[in-house]
């Protein structure tokens, strides 16, 4: 099992930092960008139904990246929304 540095926060701690609006980009590689969080008071609880097959795949990703199911769902939703806006912008050009 790989050794984990003690000064690196857990995935849940990083998610909490992101929720507070802190820049967490130093914990990731690539060319991502910081998103301004919405006011936490405006967050809403939603229910989403998944097929058993999707849950199986989702749980495999959760185990692979070692973050919560909710964090994975949020991550992929953010990615999909970003792709939507990039496609919309490209079509307008």
RANORGI-V594652 format. One record per run of one state. SS is the DSSP state (2 for helix, 1 for strand, 0 for the rest). FROM is the first residue (numbers start at 1). TO is the last residue. If there is no record, write none. Layout:
ss: (SS;SS)
from: (FROM;FROM)
to: (TO;TO)
//
This chain:
ss: (0;2;0;2;0;2;0;2;0;2;0)
from: (1;11;20;25;28;40;43;52;66;69;93)
to: (10;19;24;27;39;42;51;65;68;92;93)
//
